[in-house]
Amino acid sequence: MEKSIGLRLPSAYKELVEVLPPGHFQDFVRVTRPGDMGGSRDEFLGYYAHRLEDMRAWRTGESDRFPLPIFPEPGGLLPWGRSKQGDLFFWLTDGENPEDWPVVAAEREFAYWRAFDGGLVDLLVEVVTGRFDTRPFGVIPRAGAPRFQAVEPPGPPPPSTESFWIERSHGGGSPKSEFTELASIIGPARPEMSTLDWKSIERQFGFGLPSDYKTFIDTYGPGQFGDITVTSPVSGRNDSLNRLIEKIHAEASANPRRRPEQHPPIHPEAEGMIPWGETHDGWACCWAPSTANPDDWGIVRLAPARITCQYSPDLSVSAFLVKYATPGQIGLFLGREEDPPDPMTFTPR
């Protein structure tokens, strides 16, 4: 695993991830580990390689936002943790001895940075004893005794016939592909498109994906349908599916009104809805993983506050987009005051 980045890692980090399961310290910091976000357990960075790519790309336009070098640059920032809100924690890999690496925290938009003299475990001690000021990260300091809460790692949706979503389908019909009708709305396929290696992609996610979504991506690629961004399954893109999944879950976790035991689950929570698209005003379009067969998954629209949602068990991705392109369907997003774009167009990205 260390060979994947060409660096030795601090011994305290290795001991920590061997002793403790995945989880949050003081409901704030989670230490990342190989295999997170569907990555390989043999690669340290995994998904976070793409986060570093984003940071380097962002830096080309706003250099003042990134005051420190970024791995693999010499002495660059190497991520070791994240908050529920999407803030990142790094080692500053300055020097050959990893035991001497200081740590740095950055809020999710990289507008606020905080250097810390000690190492990873020193920072965690500050967090659980309440001495680390979380307010610049938009988090009210958690009172009480030191706390570590383990979380279940993400995995494939369970095949139960009594799932959260089955219970809420109220006997509705099963989703069916309407890709042919959707294609008649969008027009000819992009000639440069090629079929993706879906087995490899689904293996990385840890679950399958609906057939009509795969056909859509192979035919048109990701892009903007009306004001809905249809994400790419390929990691490393700004509009990738795994980044949207993490973003929506982080936003939901940051809402103090949300209670996982009361509100609809969001991936990687058990049976959590899986986001695949987002509107310009913050509605998330998601699959409801009701069974082990992704072609049975209906469509959920999750409101911007990440608490309330609308569930259509009889709509596939293609059927949902066809319905969205049909005039008079403003009710697909209850509470929106604007009609969908007319005419409906698709712009590839």
N, C-alpha and C positions, 0 to 999 in steps of 0.2 A: 504494500500500500504506500509506503514511503517512497519507493522507487518511482511511483507514478508522478511525483512532484519533484524528485531529486533532492529532497531535504529530509533530515531527521526531524522528528516532532518532539515537543517537550514530553518528558516522562510522565508528568502529572496529568497531561491530557490522556495519554494512553491508559494510565491506571484508572482514570475517572470513567472512561467509556467501557472499560472491562468490568468495573465494579457496579455501576449504576445502569439501569435501563434508560431508554429515551424518556425525557421528561423536562419539566420546567422548574427552575429555581425561583421561588417566591412569586410564582405566576408571571414571570417576566422573561428570564433568559433560558434558552434551550441550547445545549451543546450539540453541535452537528456531528455526524459520524458517517463513515463510509456506508453507502447503501441508502442514505436519505433521499427522498423524492424520487424513488424508483431507480437510483443509480447503481453502479457496480460496487460491491464491497471491496474490490481490489483497487479502487481509485479513490484517493482522498477527496478531491474536489467535487467530482460528479456534477450535479446541477449547478454548484457554485462556480464552476468554470465559466458558465454562461453569465452569471452575475458579474464576474470580473470583466468579461468582454463588454457588457453593458456599461460598466464604470469607465473603461478605457474609451469607449465610443462617446460617452457623455462628456468626458474630460476634453475631447477635441474642441467642443464648442463652449465649455464653461470650465476653464482650467482652474479658476479660483475655488471651485466647489470641491476639488480633490487636491489637498495640500501635500499628500504623501504618495510615494511611488506605489504601484499596484503590481502584485505578483503576476508574472515571473520576473519583473524588473528587479534589479539588485536591491535588497532590503525592503521589498514590496509587501503590501498588505495581503495577508493570507487569512481567509475567514475561518473561524472556529465556532461561531455561535450566532444565534439570531433571537430576536424577541418575537412575541406574538404579533406585534405591530409591523414586523418586517424590518426593524432596525438590525444592523449587522455589527458583529464583534470580530476583531482581527488580532492576529499577531503582527507586529512590525518585525519582519525577518531580517533584522540588522545585526550581523555578526554570525560567526560559525557555530556558536554554542546555543542551541535552541532553549536551554534552560534560562538564558539571559534575555530572551525576547520579551519586550514590553507588550502590553495589549492596548488596543484603541477601539473606541466605540463610535459608531456613526448612526445618526437617525436615518430613516428609510429614504429620505430625499437628499441625504448628504449635505444638508444645510447646517448641521451641528455636529461637531466632532469633539470627543473627549479622550485625551491621553491618560493612561494610568501607569504608574510607576511599576507596579507589581506584575505578576503573571496571571494566567487564567484562573487558577484556584484562588489567588488573592482577591481578584475581582468578585468571584462568586461569594466569598466570605463577606465582602462589603455589601453585596446584594442581599444575602439572607439575614444579615444583621441590621439591615435598614440604613446603612451608612452611605449607600450609593444613591445619588440623587437621580431618580427616574423622571422627574418632571420635564426636563428638556426633551424627553422622548415621548411626551404626551401621556405619561402613565402616572396615576396617583400612587404615591408610595404605599405599599401594602403593610399594614400594621400586624403585629403578632409575632409568634415564634418563627424561627427558621423553618422553611417549608420546601419540600421537594415533591412534586406530583408527577408520577409516571404516566406516560401516554402510550396507547397502543400504536405500533407502527402501521402505516397504511398497507392495505392488501386488497385482493379482489373482492368485489361485493359478494355477500353470501347468497347461496342459491335458495334460501328459505322462501316458502310460498306464503309465509305470514310476516313479511317484511313491513317496515314502516310505510313503504310506498304502495304495496299491495293492499294494505288495510285502508288506504286513502283513495284507491282507484274507483271505489263504489260501483264496481261491475262495469266500468267503461271498456270500450273496445281496445284491441291491441293496435299499436302503431304500425303503419304500413308506409313503405317508401313511396314518395311521389316525385322521385328524381326526374322522371321523364317530363312531367309538367313543369317542374322547376327549371329544367334545361330550356324549355320553350320560352320561359320568361327571361332567362339570362342571355341565351343565344349560343353561338358556336363555342366549342371548347378552345382553350388556349393551345396552339400547335406545339409549343415547346414543353408541355407538361409530360412527365413520365411517371409510371407507377412506383409508389414508394415501397420500401421493405416493411410491410405492415407487421409481420411476425416479430421483427426486431423491435419496432416501435412499441407494440403492445407488450412485449416482454419487459421493456424498460418501465412502462407505466405499472405493470402488475395486473392489468385487466384488459379485456378486449374493448373494441370500439365498434359502434354501429356501422353496418354495411353502407348505408346511404351517405353517412359522413365520409367514409373512406372513398366512395365513388365521387363525391363532390370534390374532395381535395385532389384526387388523381386527375379529375377533369378540369377544374378551374383553379385549384390552389387556394390558399387563404386570401381573404380580402374583405371588402366592405359591401354588404348587401343592404341597401338602404342606409340606415344608420346603425346596423348591427355588424360588428367586427367578428367574422368567423376566423377562429384562430388556427394556427398551423400546428400539426403534431410533432414537427421537427424541433428538437431542442436547439437553443442558441439564437433564436430569433426573438425580437422584441415582442412579437405578437404570438408567441408560442403557447401551446395549450398548458404545459406544465407551469409556466409563469403566471398564467391567469388563475389556475387552480390555487397556487400559493397566495396570490394577491387577494382573492375572494375570501379564502379562509382567514388570512391575517386581518382583513377588514372586519370580518364577523367576530373574531376573537377580541378585537379592540373595542367593540361596542359594549359598554358596561350594562346595557339593558338585556343583552342576549344571554339566555340560559340554555345550554346544550340539552338539558333534560326537558325543556319546554318547547324549544323552537326547532324547526326542521334541521336535520344534520347536514353538514357540509364536508365533503371530502377534505382530509383523510379520516374524519370521524366515521364510525361504523354506519354503513348504508348511506353515507353522505352524498348529496347531489354533486355532480361533477360538471363544473362550468366548461362550456365550449365557445361561448361568445359573450359580447357585452355591448350595450347600447352607449351612445355618446353621453347620456345622462345617468349612467351608472347601473342600469338594470343588467343582471347577469342571466344569461340563457344557459340552462344546465340540463344534463340528463338525470333522470331518477333511476338509480340502479336497483330496480325492483326484483330482478332475477339474475341468474348467472349468464343469461343470453342477452348481450347488449342490443340485439334487434328488438327486444321487448321493452326497452327503456323509453318511457314517455318524456315529455319536456316540462321543465320547471322554470318559471320566471321568478328570480329572486330580487326583491326590491332593494334600492340603494342602501338602506339602513341595515340590510342583511338579517332581517328578523322575519318579515312576512314574505310569502311566496304564493304563486298560482301554479297549480299542477294540472297538466292535460295528459292523462295516461294514454290517450289514443293518438298522440301526435309524435311522429318521428321528426328528425331535423329537417328533412326535405319538406314534409307536410306542413311543419310549422312555418318555414320560410315561404311556402306557397300561400298559406293563409295570411301571413304578414303582408304579402304583396297584393292581396285582394282588398279593394277599397272597402272602408267601413269596419275595419278590424281593430279599431283603437282599444277595444276591450281586452285584447291580448295582454296589454300592460295596464291594469287598472290603476287609475289615478294620473296617468299621463294626460296632459292637456293638448298635446300636439298630434296631428295625424302623421302616419308614416309618409316618407317621401313619395311624391307622385310626379313623374313616373318612377317606378322602382328600377334601380340599376345595380350592377355589380362591378366593383372596381378591384381588380387583383392587386396584391401587394407582393 
